[in-house]
Amino acid sequence: MERIPIAPRSNWRETVEALGLVWHTAHGQPYWNEAAYYRFTSGEIDEIEAATAELQRLCLAAGQYIIDRKLFPRLGIPPWVVPLIERAWEEEPPALFHGRFDLGYDGKGPPKLFEYNCDTPTALFEAAVVQWDWLEAVRPCGSESDQFNSLHERLVAKWRDLSPYLRSQVVHFTHVDDEAGEDTITVTYLRDTVVQAGLTTVPILIDHVGWDAGRRRFVDVDNSPIDVLFHLYPWEWLVHEDFGPHIVECYDAMQWIEPIWKMLWSNKALLAVLWEMNPGHPNLLPASFEPPRDGSYIRKPLLAREGANITVVKDGRVIAETGGDYGEEGFIYQALYDLPDFDGNLPVLGSWIVDGEPAGLGIREGGLVTGNTGRFVPHAFVR
């Protein structure tokens, strides 16, 4: 694993904008950073792919473990939601079954799990399309250049597979009206994969989703019932909204993608559960609900996003903290992993799952804590 400086394309801004990545610069600095790329060996890619498949297997076992032992209070899940989670887990309603494992990796030891972004994962378009376009144009490793990336094909294929099981061939897509455009880009891209699979999409901002009390249905701005809803809006927010309890009323009348059982995995309590079940596993870091008395660790809120409310402790001393509005629901404590340092650039690997299978890799660079403005850097390996 190497970080290779490389000259950006002279027209890179226009090129990525033409693809649809309008959110390519943050705070005056490139978010999409093609002034370097990460070069892997084919053996390293195989190791990352195998670790991703193994972590998915462990998470499936952990979901059943949480349900069997009724650990929902440890995850801060409201009691009224529990029957819906148990039912969805058992019935397996339609799902993309997608997500992004954030991993620490240096090419010397096994990949280590930091967290699983499986409910509302972003940086998908960059990983699936933009870095592939870069690879095709630049060919940084010569004619043998390749990339761990089958995301687009797998997404389209999965929507096509889901089509016969959907209540409607019209899929509504919702998200927040984000100023940065990250959520908008992700949803717009996913809508395109749906269209390529032969379905129809309708966009609707989360604030515009209505409730028809007479029909006991969620409706769109035209007052049409929503039969299938893809939501880039986390379940832990959905169930705590004023309209949250209506989810029970219309549960049998609509389909949610992803399903509500994703609350078992999107919660960082999963990290402590995984370690409890698999102590010493090579792809896991020690994690617990109890704070260590000393040593090096990271304190993470159960439900934080985009690197909020993180505390990094090394040798008993706080070396980094981030602000935010999370933490009321509790914390987990995970052993500190020293990321490889390439002249101040600390990469976190985002290894993607689609339909429960490894599907691609995206890399973000940041500091000790990677937030939503961490730079996306493409990768390549030699076949």
DOVO-781249 format. One record per residue (C-alpha): residue number from 1; residue in one letter; z, y, x. Coordinates in pm, 1 decimal, decimal comma, always signed. Layout:
N
resi: NUM resn: A up: Z north: Y east: X .
...
***
This chain:
383
resi: 1 resn: M up: +0,0 north: +0,0 east: +0,0 .
resi: 2 resn: E up: -119,0 north: +324,2 east: +157,3 .
resi: 3 resn: R up: -158,4 north: +682,8 east: +41,1 .
resi: 4 resn: I up: -495,8 north: +806,2 east: +166,6 .
resi: 5 resn: P up: -577,3 north: +1180,7 east: +166,9 .
resi: 6 resn: I up: -930,1 north: +1244,5 east: +43,0 .
resi: 7 resn: A up: -1136,7 north: +1550,7 east: -44,3 .
resi: 8 resn: P up: -1140,0 north: +1619,9 east: -419,9 .
resi: 9 resn: R up: -1477,2 north: +1646,6 east: -586,8 .
resi: 10 resn: S up: -1589,0 north: +2008,9 east: -587,4 .
resi: 11 resn: N up: -1628,8 north: +2003,1 east: -965,8 .
resi: 12 resn: W up: -1331,9 north: +1782,3 east: -1048,5 .
resi: 13 resn: R up: -1191,2 north: +2018,7 east: -1312,7 .
resi: 14 resn: E up: -1517,4 north: +2035,3 east: -1505,9 .
resi: 15 resn: T up: -1562,7 north: +1659,7 east: -1465,9 .
resi: 16 resn: V up: -1224,8 north: +1556,4 east: -1606,8 .
resi: 17 resn: E up: -1246,3 north: +1818,2 east: -1883,0 .
resi: 18 resn: A up: -1582,1 north: +1672,0 east: -1986,4 .
resi: 19 resn: L up: -1411,6 north: +1334,7 east: -2016,9 .
resi: 20 resn: G up: -1141,7 north: +1490,3 east: -2236,2 .
resi: 21 resn: L up: -855,7 north: +1549,9 east: -1991,2 .
resi: 22 resn: V up: -787,1 north: +1913,6 east: -2071,9 .
resi: 23 resn: W up: -427,1 north: +1876,7 east: -1953,9 .
resi: 24 resn: H up: -522,6 north: +1847,5 east: -1586,1 .
resi: 25 resn: T up: -306,5 north: +2130,3 east: -1445,8 .
resi: 26 resn: A up: +64,5 north: +2198,2 east: -1493,4 .
resi: 27 resn: H up: +248,8 north: +2508,5 east: -1376,5 .
resi: 28 resn: G up: -49,8 north: +2610,9 east: -1164,9 .
resi: 29 resn: Q up: -63,4 north: +2277,3 east: -979,9 .
resi: 30 resn: P up: -297,9 north: +1984,5 east: -1044,4 .
resi: 31 resn: Y up: -148,3 north: +1721,8 east: -1273,6 .
resi: 32 resn: W up: -458,3 north: +1510,8 east: -1210,6 .
resi: 33 resn: N up: -451,6 north: +1489,9 east: -830,9 .
resi: 34 resn: E up: -755,2 north: +1339,3 east: -662,4 .
resi: 35 resn: A up: -675,3 north: +1493,7 east: -324,1 .
resi: 36 resn: A up: -539,8 north: +1148,8 east: -238,6 .
resi: 37 resn: Y up: -551,5 north: +793,9 east: -366,6 .
resi: 38 resn: Y up: -338,1 north: +483,0 east: -326,1 .
resi: 39 resn: R up: -508,3 north: +190,5 east: -156,8 .
resi: 40 resn: F up: -380,5 north: -159,6 east: -218,8 .
resi: 41 resn: T up: -476,3 north: -501,1 east: -91,2 .
resi: 42 resn: S up: -593,3 north: -754,1 east: -347,0 .
resi: 43 resn: G up: -275,0 north: -951,1 east: -272,8 .
resi: 44 resn: E up: -58,6 north: -651,7 east: -362,3 .
resi: 45 resn: I up: -246,0 north: -607,2 east: -689,8 .
resi: 46 resn: D up: -191,3 north: -975,5 east: -766,5 .
resi: 47 resn: E up: +180,4 north: -929,0 east: -698,6 .
resi: 48 resn: I up: +203,6 north: -627,3 east: -932,4 .
resi: 49 resn: E up: +11,7 north: -809,8 east: -1203,5 .
resi: 50 resn: A up: +232,2 north: -1118,9 east: -1174,9 .
resi: 51 resn: A up: +549,9 north: -909,3 east: -1184,7 .
resi: 52 resn: T up: +423,2 north: -731,2 east: -1496,8 .
resi: 53 resn: A up: +360,7 north: -1060,8 east: -1675,4 .
resi: 54 resn: E up: +704,9 north: -1184,9 east: -1569,5 .
resi: 55 resn: L up: +878,6 north: -870,0 east: -1694,3 .
resi: 56 resn: Q up: +703,0 north: -903,1 east: -2029,0 .
resi: 57 resn: R up: +832,7 north: -1259,6 east: -2052,8 .
resi: 58 resn: L up: +1185,5 north: -1144,7 east: -1972,0 .
resi: 59 resn: C up: +1167,3 north: -871,7 east: -2237,7 .
resi: 60 resn: L up: +1062,6 north: -1119,5 east: -2505,2 .
resi: 61 resn: A up: +1364,7 north: -1330,6 east: -2421,8 .
resi: 62 resn: A up: +1586,8 north: -1020,6 east: -2418,2 .
resi: 63 resn: G up: +1470,3 north: -915,2 east: -2764,8 .
resi: 64 resn: Q up: +1573,3 north: -1251,4 east: -2905,4 .
resi: 65 resn: Y up: +1901,1 north: -1232,3 east: -2711,5 .
resi: 66 resn: I up: +1986,3 north: -894,2 east: -2865,7 .
resi: 67 resn: I up: +1909,3 north: -1018,3 east: -3216,6 .
resi: 68 resn: D up: +2093,8 north: -1349,2 east: -3181,6 .
resi: 69 resn: R up: +2407,6 north: -1180,6 east: -3045,6 .
resi: 70 resn: K up: +2391,5 north: -881,1 east: -3281,4 .
resi: 71 resn: L up: +2401,2 north: -631,6 east: -2994,4 .
resi: 72 resn: F up: +2256,4 north: -348,8 east: -3205,1 .
resi: 73 resn: P up: +2567,2 north: -126,0 east: -3176,0 .
resi: 74 resn: R up: +2530,7 north: -130,1 east: -2796,2 .
resi: 75 resn: L up: +2183,8 north: +15,6 east: -2846,5 .
resi: 76 resn: G up: +2306,7 north: +278,7 east: -3091,4 .
resi: 77 resn: I up: +2082,7 north: +141,6 east: -3369,8 .
resi: 78 resn: P up: +2191,2 north: +248,0 east: -3721,8 .
resi: 79 resn: P up: +2308,2 north: -48,1 east: -3935,1 .
resi: 80 resn: W up: +2049,7 north: +17,0 east: -4209,8 .
resi: 81 resn: V up: +1769,4 north: -29,0 east: -3955,0 .
resi: 82 resn: V up: +1886,8 north: -370,6 east: -3833,9 .
resi: 83 resn: P up: +1738,3 north: -579,1 east: -4120,7 .
resi: 84 resn: L up: +1400,3 north: -412,5 east: -4068,5 .
resi: 85 resn: I up: +1407,5 north: -492,2 east: -3695,5 .
resi: 86 resn: E up: +1507,9 north: -852,5 east: -3756,8 .
resi: 87 resn: R up: +1238,2 north: -894,0 east: -4018,0 .
resi: 88 resn: A up: +963,6 north: -735,7 east: -3804,4 .
resi: 89 resn: W up: +1063,2 north: -946,5 east: -3503,3 .
resi: 90 resn: E up: +1037,7 north: -1262,5 east: -3712,5 .
resi: 91 resn: E up: +721,8 north: -1175,6 east: -3907,4 .
resi: 92 resn: E up: +526,3 north: -1021,5 east: -3616,6 .
resi: 93 resn: P up: +332,4 north: -755,3 east: -3809,3 .
resi: 94 resn: P up: +14,0 north: -610,8 east: -3653,0 .
resi: 95 resn: A up: +77,4 north: -442,1 east: -3319,1 .
resi: 96 resn: L up: -112,3 north: -326,8 east: -3013,3 .
resi: 97 resn: F up: +174,9 north: -493,5 east: -2826,5 .
resi: 98 resn: H up: +121,3 north: -235,5 east: -2553,9 .
resi: 99 resn: G up: +344,1 north: -45,1 east: -2315,6 .
resi: 100 resn: R up: +399,3 north: +73,2 east: -1960,4 .
resi: 101 resn: F up: +644,2 north: -74,5 east: -1713,1 .
resi: 102 resn: D up: +756,9 north: +189,8 east: -1462,9 .
resi: 103 resn: L up: +805,9 north: +15,5 east: -1131,1 .
resi: 104 resn: G up: +926,3 north: +85,9 east: -782,3 .
resi: 105 resn: Y up: +708,6 north: -76,7 east: -517,0 .
resi: 106 resn: D up: +650,0 north: -31,1 east: -145,1 .
resi: 107 resn: G up: +424,5 north: -324,9 east: -60,5 .
resi: 108 resn: K up: +706,7 north: -489,4 east: +133,9 .
resi: 109 resn: G up: +935,0 north: -622,8 east: -138,2 .
resi: 110 resn: P up: +879,4 north: -729,7 east: -499,3 .
resi: 111 resn: P up: +813,6 north: -465,4 east: -767,5 .
resi: 112 resn: K up: +1134,7 north: -347,7 east: -936,0 .
resi: 113 resn: L up: +1165,2 north: -240,0 east: -1299,1 .
resi: 114 resn: F up: +1286,4 north: +115,5 east: -1363,1 .
resi: 115 resn: E up: +1225,8 north: +117,9 east: -1739,3 .
resi: 116 resn: Y up: +987,3 north: +2,4 east: -2010,6 .
resi: 117 resn: N up: +795,5 north: +272,3 east: -2199,5 .
resi: 118 resn: C up: +676,5 north: +61,2 east: -2489,0 .
resi: 119 resn: D up: +715,3 north: +274,1 east: -2802,7 .
resi: 120 resn: T up: +533,3 north: +598,3 east: -2720,5 .
resi: 121 resn: P up: +381,5 north: +551,5 east: -2372,7 .
resi: 122 resn: T up: +162,0 north: +833,1 east: -2242,5 .
resi: 123 resn: A up: -58,4 north: +878,8 east: -1931,1 .
resi: 124 resn: L up: -278,7 north: +614,3 east: -2092,6 .
resi: 125 resn: F up: -606,2 north: +807,1 east: -2098,5 .
resi: 126 resn: E up: -572,8 north: +900,4 east: -1733,1 .
resi: 127 resn: A up: -511,6 north: +537,8 east: -1639,3 .
resi: 128 resn: A up: -778,9 north: +384,4 east: -1863,1 .
resi: 129 resn: V up: -1067,8 north: +629,7 east: -1833,8 .
resi: 130 resn: V up: -1025,7 north: +919,9 east: -1590,8 .
resi: 131 resn: Q up: -931,3 north: +723,3 east: -1281,9 .
resi: 132 resn: W up: -1203,2 north: +465,6 east: -1354,1 .
resi: 133 resn: D up: -1462,0 north: +743,5 east: -1372,4 .
resi: 134 resn: W up: -1327,2 north: +873,4 east: -1039,7 .
resi: 135 resn: L up: -1360,0 north: +527,3 east: -883,6 .
resi: 136 resn: E up: -1719,4 north: +489,6 east: -1000,9 .
resi: 137 resn: A up: -1810,7 north: +831,5 east: -862,5 .
resi: 138 resn: V up: -1620,3 north: +825,9 east: -533,0 .
resi: 139 resn: R up: -1611,2 north: +458,3 east: -430,3 .
resi: 140 resn: P up: -1332,7 north: +531,2 east: -178,2 .
resi: 141 resn: C up: -1335,5 north: +180,7 east: -29,7 .
resi: 142 resn: G up: -1713,2 north: +153,7 east: -19,1 .
resi: 143 resn: S up: -1919,4 north: -78,9 east: -235,0 .
resi: 144 resn: E up: -1627,2 north: -322,4 east: -263,2 .
resi: 145 resn: S up: -1403,5 north: -63,7 east: -434,0 .
resi: 146 resn: D up: -1220,0 north: -197,5 east: -737,6 .
resi: 147 resn: Q up: -927,9 north: -98,9 east: -958,0 .
resi: 148 resn: F up: -658,0 north: -282,3 east: -1153,5 .
resi: 149 resn: N up: -788,6 north: -154,2 east: -1484,2 .
resi: 150 resn: S up: -909,9 north: -334,7 east: -1795,5 .
resi: 151 resn: L up: -722,8 north: -103,0 east: -2032,4 .
resi: 152 resn: H up: -1012,3 north: +33,9 east: -2232,6 .
resi: 153 resn: E up: -1177,0 north: -300,4 east: -2299,0 .
resi: 154 resn: R up: -847,3 north: -462,5 east: -2394,8 .
resi: 155 resn: L up: -752,5 north: -181,4 east: -2632,9 .
resi: 156 resn: V up: -1082,8 north: -195,5 east: -2817,8 .
resi: 157 resn: A up: -1065,1 north: -574,6 east: -2833,7 .
resi: 158 resn: K up: -709,5 north: -565,3 east: -2968,1 .
resi: 159 resn: W up: -798,1 north: -320,8 east: -3247,5 .
resi: 160 resn: R up: -1090,4 north: -545,2 east: -3336,6 .
resi: 161 resn: D up: -854,8 north: -845,1 east: -3349,1 .
resi: 162 resn: L up: -610,2 north: -654,0 east: -3569,9 .
resi: 163 resn: S up: -873,7 north: -538,2 east: -3816,6 .
resi: 164 resn: P up: -858,1 north: -838,7 east: -4057,1 .
resi: 165 resn: Y up: -477,7 north: -809,5 east: -4077,9 .
resi: 166 resn: L up: -456,7 north: -439,1 east: -4158,4 .
resi: 167 resn: R up: -386,5 north: -318,3 east: -4512,3 .
resi: 168 resn: S up: -668,7 north: -68,5 east: -4477,5 .
resi: 169 resn: Q up: -962,3 north: -8,5 east: -4248,4 .
resi: 170 resn: V up: -841,9 north: +353,8 east: -4230,5 .
resi: 171 resn: V up: -575,0 north: +410,2 east: -3965,0 .
resi: 172 resn: H up: -374,3 north: +733,1 east: -3970,0 .
resi: 173 resn: F up: -257,0 north: +865,7 east: -3632,6 .
resi: 174 resn: T up: +39,8 north: +1098,1 east: -3598,3 .
resi: 175 resn: H up: +215,6 north: +1284,9 east: -3318,8 .
resi: 176 resn: V up: +391,7 north: +1614,8 east: -3255,1 .
resi: 177 resn: D up: +196,4 north: +1936,5 east: -3211,6 .
resi: 178 resn: D up: +262,5 north: +1947,0 east: -2837,1 .
resi: 179 resn: E up: +176,6 north: +2264,8 east: -2651,2 .
resi: 180 resn: A up: +93,0 north: +2081,0 east: -2328,5 .
resi: 181 resn: G up: -153,7 north: +1853,8 east: -2506,2 .
resi: 182 resn: E up: -33,0 north: +1527,9 east: -2349,8 .
resi: 183 resn: D up: +41,6 north: +1358,0 east: -2682,6 .
resi: 184 resn: T up: -275,1 north: +1498,9 east: -2836,4 .
resi: 185 resn: I up: -487,4 north: +1356,9 east: -2554,4 .
resi: 186 resn: T up: -322,2 north: +1014,8 east: -2581,1 .
resi: 187 resn: V up: -370,9 north: +993,4 east: -2957,6 .
resi: 188 resn: T up: -727,3 north: +1127,2 east: -2942,0 .
resi: 189 resn: Y up: -813,1 north: +859,4 east: -2689,3 .
resi: 190 resn: L up: -652,9 north: +581,5 east: -2894,4 .
resi: 191 resn: R up: -842,5 north: +699,9 east: -3201,4 .
resi: 192 resn: D up: -1162,9 north: +660,9 east: -3002,3 .
resi: 193 resn: T up: -1074,2 north: +298,9 east: -2919,9 .
resi: 194 resn: V up: -1018,3 north: +237,8 east: -3292,0 .
resi: 195 resn: V up: -1357,2 north: +385,3 east: -3382,2 .
resi: 196 resn: Q up: -1522,3 north: +168,6 east: -3116,7 .
resi: 197 resn: A up: -1357,2 north: -130,9 east: -3283,8 .
resi: 198 resn: G up: -1527,4 north: -40,2 east: -3612,8 .
resi: 199 resn: L up: -1237,7 north: +122,7 east: -3799,5 .
resi: 200 resn: T up: -1188,6 north: +472,6 east: -3936,9 .
resi: 201 resn: T up: -916,4 north: +714,1 east: -3824,6 .
resi: 202 resn: V up: -740,3 north: +1012,1 east: -3981,8 .
resi: 203 resn: P up: -530,8 north: +1250,0 east: -3769,2 .
resi: 204 resn: I up: -212,1 north: +1401,9 east: -3909,5 .
resi: 205 resn: L up: +69,3 north: +1585,8 east: -3733,4 .
resi: 206 resn: I up: +412,3 north: +1435,5 east: -3791,3 .
resi: 207 resn: D up: +531,2 north: +1752,1 east: -3966,2 .
resi: 208 resn: H up: +247,9 north: +1715,9 east: -4218,1 .
resi: 209 resn: V up: +334,2 north: +1361,9 east: -4326,5 .
resi: 210 resn: G up: +459,3 north: +1389,4 east: -4685,5 .
resi: 211 resn: W up: +664,5 north: +1173,5 east: -4921,2 .
resi: 212 resn: D up: +552,1 north: +1103,0 east: -5277,4 .
resi: 213 resn: A up: +870,3 north: +1011,9 east: -5461,4 .
resi: 214 resn: G up: +683,1 north: +888,4 east: -5768,0 .
resi: 215 resn: R up: +470,9 north: +641,4 east: -5578,0 .
resi: 216 resn: R up: +739,4 north: +584,8 east: -5314,7 .
resi: 217 resn: R up: +478,8 north: +626,0 east: -5044,3 .
resi: 218 resn: F up: +418,6 north: +837,0 east: -4737,9 .
resi: 219 resn: V up: +104,4 north: +1046,2 east: -4790,8 .
resi: 220 resn: D up: -132,7 north: +1261,7 east: -4586,3 .
resi: 221 resn: V up: -236,3 north: +1624,0 east: -4645,8 .
resi: 222 resn: D up: -484,0 north: +1510,3 east: -4915,0 .
resi: 223 resn: N up: -202,7 north: +1325,6 east: -5092,9 .
resi: 224 resn: S up: -365,3 north: +992,9 east: -5006,8 .
resi: 225 resn: P up: -125,4 north: +706,3 east: -4936,3 .
resi: 226 resn: I up: -87,3 north: +610,4 east: -4572,7 .
resi: 227 resn: D up: -143,2 north: +236,5 east: -4545,2 .
resi: 228 resn: V up: -154,2 north: +201,2 east: -4164,6 .
resi: 229 resn: L up: +14,8 north: +451,9 east: -3935,7 .
resi: 230 resn: F up: -2,5 north: +467,6 east: -3558,4 .
resi: 231 resn: H up: +281,6 north: +694,8 east: -3450,1 .
resi: 232 resn: L up: +315,9 north: +850,8 east: -3107,5 .
resi: 233 resn: Y up: +657,5 north: +956,6 east: -3226,1 .
resi: 234 resn: P up: +954,4 north: +742,8 east: -3123,1 .
resi: 235 resn: W up: +1130,7 north: +515,2 east: -3365,6 .
resi: 236 resn: E up: +1471,9 north: +653,3 east: -3274,3 .
resi: 237 resn: W up: +1351,9 north: +993,2 east: -3398,0 .
resi: 238 resn: L up: +1180,3 north: +852,7 east: -3706,9 .
resi: 239 resn: V up: +1489,9 north: +674,7 east: -3835,3 .
resi: 240 resn: H up: +1708,7 north: +983,4 east: -3785,3 .
resi: 241 resn: E up: +1475,5 north: +1223,0 east: -3966,2 .
resi: 242 resn: D up: +1562,6 north: +1330,2 east: -4321,5 .
resi: 243 resn: F up: +1280,8 north: +1108,1 east: -4443,7 .
resi: 244 resn: G up: +1400,5 north: +812,1 east: -4234,2 .
resi: 245 resn: P up: +1559,3 north: +615,6 east: -4520,7 .
resi: 246 resn: H up: +1227,4 north: +627,9 east: -4708,7 .
resi: 247 resn: I up: +1097,2 north: +381,2 east: -4450,1 .
resi: 248 resn: V up: +1294,9 north: +111,1 east: -4631,6 .
resi: 249 resn: E up: +1148,6 north: +206,8 east: -4969,0 .
resi: 250 resn: C up: +786,4 north: +170,3 east: -4858,9 .
resi: 251 resn: Y up: +826,8 north: -90,1 east: -4588,2 .
resi: 252 resn: D up: +620,0 north: -349,7 east: -4776,4 .
resi: 253 resn: A up: +350,0 north: -97,6 east: -4870,9 .
resi: 254 resn: M up: +244,6 north: +18,4 east: -4522,8 .
resi: 255 resn: Q up: +212,9 north: -95,9 east: -4165,5 .
resi: 256 resn: W up: +360,2 north: +83,2 east: -3864,7 .
resi: 257 resn: I up: +199,6 north: +54,2 east: -3523,5 .
resi: 258 resn: E up: +396,6 north: -6,0 east: -3317,6 .
resi: 259 resn: P up: +647,1 north: -202,7 east: -3533,8 .
resi: 260 resn: I up: +1011,9 north: -108,4 east: -3565,2 .
resi: 261 resn: W up: +1125,1 north: -397,1 east: -3343,3 .
resi: 262 resn: K up: +1005,0 north: -187,8 east: -3048,1 .
resi: 263 resn: M up: +1345,2 north: -16,0 east: -3075,9 .
resi: 264 resn: L up: +1483,4 north: -318,0 east: -2889,0 .
resi: 265 resn: W up: +1272,7 north: -240,6 east: -2581,8 .
resi: 266 resn: S up: +1236,9 north: +137,4 east: -2581,9 .
resi: 267 resn: N up: +1614,0 north: +169,6 east: -2539,3 .
resi: 268 resn: K up: +1736,4 north: +173,1 east: -2178,1 .
resi: 269 resn: A up: +2018,9 north: -57,9 east: -2280,3 .
resi: 270 resn: L up: +1746,7 north: -317,7 east: -2232,7 .
resi: 271 resn: L up: +1791,2 north: -276,2 east: -1856,7 .
resi: 272 resn: A up: +2157,3 north: -379,7 east: -1872,5 .
resi: 273 resn: V up: +2076,5 north: -668,6 east: -2106,1 .
resi: 274 resn: L up: +1802,4 north: -794,3 east: -1874,9 .
resi: 275 resn: W up: +2036,6 north: -793,3 east: -1575,7 .
resi: 276 resn: E up: +2311,4 north: -962,3 east: -1777,9 .
resi: 277 resn: M up: +2065,7 north: -1238,4 east: -1866,4 .
resi: 278 resn: N up: +1893,5 north: -1262,6 east: -1526,0 .
resi: 279 resn: P up: +2132,4 north: -1154,1 east: -1248,6 .
resi: 280 resn: G up: +1960,7 north: -1142,1 east: -912,0 .
resi: 281 resn: H up: +1607,6 north: -1157,0 east: -1051,4 .
resi: 282 resn: P up: +1366,1 north: -1021,9 east: -785,8 .
resi: 283 resn: N up: +1191,2 north: -784,4 east: -1028,4 .
resi: 284 resn: L up: +1511,9 north: -631,6 east: -1168,8 .
resi: 285 resn: L up: +1764,8 north: -381,5 east: -1039,3 .
resi: 286 resn: P up: +2135,1 north: -432,0 east: -1111,7 .
resi: 287 resn: A up: +2222,6 north: -243,8 east: -1430,9 .
resi: 288 resn: S up: +2527,6 north: -221,9 east: -1653,4 .
resi: 289 resn: F up: +2696,0 north: -21,9 east: -1926,5 .
resi: 290 resn: E up: +2990,1 north: +53,9 east: -1697,9 .
resi: 291 resn: P up: +2975,6 north: +321,2 east: -1424,7 .
resi: 292 resn: P up: +3012,0 north: +197,3 east: -1066,0 .
resi: 293 resn: R up: +3311,5 north: +335,4 east: -880,6 .
resi: 294 resn: D up: +3098,8 north: +425,5 east: -580,9 .
resi: 295 resn: G up: +2770,5 north: +337,9 east: -415,1 .
resi: 296 resn: S up: +2418,0 north: +445,9 east: -506,7 .
resi: 297 resn: Y up: +2292,5 north: +441,3 east: -864,2 .
resi: 298 resn: I up: +2116,5 north: +632,9 east: -1139,0 .
resi: 299 resn: R up: +2282,2 north: +722,3 east: -1467,4 .
resi: 300 resn: K up: +2030,3 north: +714,3 east: -1756,1 .
resi: 301 resn: P up: +2081,7 north: +801,2 east: -2122,9 .
resi: 302 resn: L up: +1992,1 north: +516,5 east: -2355,0 .
resi: 303 resn: L up: +1723,5 north: +717,8 east: -2531,3 .
resi: 304 resn: A up: +1612,6 north: +991,5 east: -2289,6 .
resi: 305 resn: R up: +1248,7 north: +1079,8 east: -2230,5 .
resi: 306 resn: E up: +1044,4 north: +1247,5 east: -1958,3 .
resi: 307 resn: G up: +1319,0 north: +1223,5 east: -1698,9 .
resi: 308 resn: A up: +1577,5 north: +1419,2 east: -1900,6 .
resi: 309 resn: N up: +1953,0 north: +1400,3 east: -1837,1 .
resi: 310 resn: I up: +1923,5 north: +1179,5 east: -1529,5 .
resi: 311 resn: T up: +2190,1 north: +1178,8 east: -1258,4 .
resi: 312 resn: V up: +2106,4 north: +1033,4 east: -916,3 .
resi: 313 resn: V up: +2402,0 north: +928,4 east: -702,4 .
resi: 314 resn: K up: +2368,9 north: +815,7 east: -341,5 .
resi: 315 resn: D up: +2665,5 north: +687,3 east: -142,4 .
resi: 316 resn: G up: +2897,0 north: +827,3 east: -407,2 .
resi: 317 resn: R up: +2744,7 north: +1177,7 east: -400,8 .
resi: 318 resn: V up: +2525,2 north: +1337,4 east: -667,5 .
resi: 319 resn: I up: +2193,4 north: +1427,1 east: -506,5 .
resi: 320 resn: A up: +1986,9 north: +1513,5 east: -814,7 .
resi: 321 resn: E up: +2039,3 north: +1594,7 east: -1181,8 .
resi: 322 resn: T up: +1807,2 north: +1690,3 east: -1465,5 .
resi: 323 resn: G up: +1889,5 north: +1877,6 east: -1781,8 .
resi: 324 resn: G up: +1812,2 north: +1795,4 east: -2142,1 .
resi: 325 resn: D up: +1957,4 north: +1720,1 east: -2480,9 .
resi: 326 resn: Y up: +2020,7 north: +1346,5 east: -2447,1 .
resi: 327 resn: G up: +2326,9 north: +1138,9 east: -2365,9 .
resi: 328 resn: E up: +2528,5 north: +1149,1 east: -2687,1 .
resi: 329 resn: E up: +2424,2 north: +790,4 east: -2758,7 .
resi: 330 resn: G up: +2560,6 north: +663,1 east: -2424,1 .
resi: 331 resn: F up: +2436,1 north: +571,9 east: -2078,0 .
resi: 332 resn: I up: +2344,4 north: +281,8 east: -1855,5 .
resi: 333 resn: Y up: +2388,0 north: +269,7 east: -1478,7 .
resi: 334 resn: Q up: +2110,1 north: +123,2 east: -1265,2 .
resi: 335 resn: A up: +2111,7 north: +59,0 east: -890,8 .
resi: 336 resn: L up: +1921,9 north: +320,0 east: -690,5 .
resi: 337 resn: Y up: +1586,7 north: +214,7 east: -547,7 .
resi: 338 resn: D up: +1450,7 north: +409,6 east: -252,1 .
resi: 339 resn: L up: +1092,6 north: +491,8 east: -336,9 .
resi: 340 resn: P up: +840,9 north: +491,8 east: -50,0 .
resi: 341 resn: D up: +801,5 north: +844,3 east: +82,3 .
resi: 342 resn: F up: +451,3 north: +959,2 east: +176,1 .
resi: 343 resn: D up: +518,0 north: +1303,0 east: +323,8 .
resi: 344 resn: G up: +735,5 north: +1399,8 east: +29,5 .
resi: 345 resn: N up: +523,7 north: +1221,0 east: -231,4 .
resi: 346 resn: L up: +726,5 north: +952,6 east: -411,8 .
resi: 347 resn: P up: +507,7 north: +722,4 east: -624,2 .
resi: 348 resn: V up: +616,4 north: +539,9 east: -939,4 .
resi: 349 resn: L up: +381,4 north: +267,4 east: -1054,6 .
resi: 350 resn: G up: +303,2 north: +246,3 east: -1424,5 .
resi: 351 resn: S up: +186,7 north: -107,1 east: -1494,8 .
resi: 352 resn: W up: +34,1 north: -143,1 east: -1840,8 .
resi: 353 resn: I up: +51,3 north: -418,0 east: -2099,2 .
resi: 354 resn: V up: -197,9 north: -458,8 east: -2386,1 .
resi: 355 resn: D up: -167,8 north: -746,6 east: -2632,0 .
resi: 356 resn: G up: +123,5 north: -871,3 east: -2424,6 .
resi: 357 resn: E up: -87,7 north: -912,6 east: -2109,7 .
resi: 358 resn: P up: -114,5 north: -707,4 east: -1786,1 .
resi: 359 resn: A up: -398,4 north: -458,0 east: -1828,1 .
resi: 360 resn: G up: -397,0 north: -186,7 east: -1563,3 .
resi: 361 resn: L up: -215,7 north: +48,0 east: -1329,6 .
resi: 362 resn: G up: -148,3 north: +420,6 east: -1317,7 .
resi: 363 resn: I up: +51,6 north: +603,0 east: -1050,3 .
resi: 364 resn: R up: +261,2 north: +917,1 east: -1089,2 .
resi: 365 resn: E up: +409,9 north: +1115,8 east: -801,9 .
resi: 366 resn: G up: +718,7 north: +1329,7 east: -826,2 .
resi: 367 resn: G up: +1058,3 north: +1384,3 east: -670,0 .
resi: 368 resn: L up: +1368,9 north: +1172,9 east: -711,1 .
resi: 369 resn: V up: +1311,7 north: +1188,8 east: -1088,1 .
resi: 370 resn: T up: +957,6 north: +1169,5 east: -1225,5 .
resi: 371 resn: G up: +910,7 north: +1395,3 east: -1528,5 .
resi: 372 resn: N up: +611,4 north: +1450,1 east: -1752,5 .
resi: 373 resn: T up: +452,6 north: +1686,6 east: -1498,1 .
resi: 374 resn: G up: +459,1 north: +1431,8 east: -1216,8 .
resi: 375 resn: R up: +112,0 north: +1416,7 east: -1063,5 .
resi: 376 resn: F up: -123,8 north: +1136,5 east: -1160,5 .
resi: 377 resn: V up: -298,6 north: +993,7 east: -854,3 .
resi: 378 resn: P up: -579,8 north: +734,4 east: -878,7 .
resi: 379 resn: H up: -578,7 north: +402,2 east: -699,9 .
resi: 380 resn: A up: -823,7 north: +149,7 east: -560,6 .
resi: 381 resn: F up: -831,1 north: -181,4 east: -381,0 .
resi: 382 resn: V up: -1094,1 north: -386,2 east: -201,1 .
resi: 383 resn: R up: -1221,5 north: -692,3 east: -386,0 .
***
